[in-house]
Amino acid sequence: MSLGISRLIAFKSLSLFWVFAYIRKMGYSLLSIPFLYASLISLLVSIASHPSINLPLLLGKKPDGSFPIWSIVMFSPFLYFVRIFSLLRRLRSREEPYTKVYDGLYIGGWPASLGMLPPGNPAIVDCTCEFPRISELSGNPYLCIPTWDTRAPQPGDIESAVKWACRKRAQSRPIFIHCAYGHGRSVTVTCALLVSLGVVEDWKAAEKFIQERRPRIHLNDLQRQSLEEWSRHRLSSPQTNKRTQVSSIIHENSSGTPHTNERTQKHAICQVGKKQTNLQNKAQDSSIPRTIDHLHKSDFQNI
């Protein structure tokens, strides 16, 4: 299991502590205090982002994408560090801030300005817990599923994001899904959305589909596991509606008169209940894995 951000921030914490110890040893005790504080905050973030804990709510990011004052003050060494690090990494990589992966669907990194936002006034799915929603985007529809860098959104969060994005697409809104760089967390959600839209058959095909358009993406083991779990629940076959079965039987057996139809309906419902009970007993006795939701028409021929 990859430690990802936990290992990186733990190394940062250790480095800051060494700086603190060195400055203190030189006799500048007061000057060393900020380094000690930054080291302790980094250690706290490292622990909270560990896969066995995974507590993105630690930073206090609100559903509207803003951070409360206490969080900005308390976690400022980490929050401003990741913003500066992100901007420097983008300058070095020269990667496009966003990529169109499908009609009306974009994926990318944190939009630090309006120039990094796709066209069309898109609805935004924010997969970060460490970056704020800038004030210029306050008019855009917005959904936040806070997730640590190198970690995976929970299957339930993925499903919520997919449903939300589908509703916005139904309103003719383009969708922009972003994380820090548009490589991992946002790709996880986008894979699920492409499957739900019927663009690809499964999330593995979706990953390849996105990589053809944004080559630097990379899903880690945690993100693949989350998608696999989402697929098992989301893509399971729907259950048959029993009322549809009853309505079909009533339609086949109705004689056309109101009173007869009412009697036929009651009779059909009773017969369906009896048939279902009998079939359940038979299935238990013979250990045949047969479900009532897949009854054949022959099961109702005597109704």
TAJO-V748496 format. One line per field, one symbol per residue. phi: phi as a letter, one per 20 degrees, with the letter a starting at -180 (. if undefined). Layout:
phi = ???
//
This chain:
phi = .felfgfffffffffffffgffffffndfffefgffffffffffffffefgfdldffgfmfegenedfgfffffdggeffffffffffffffflfffbcedagmcccaegefbffedffnlffddedddddeefffdfeegbcddfbffmddffgfffffffffffffffemefdcdccfcmdcgffgffgfffffenfcebffffffgfffdcfefbeefffffffffgffefefffffefffffffffffdfeoegfffffffffffffffffffffffffffelefddffcfefffdfef
//
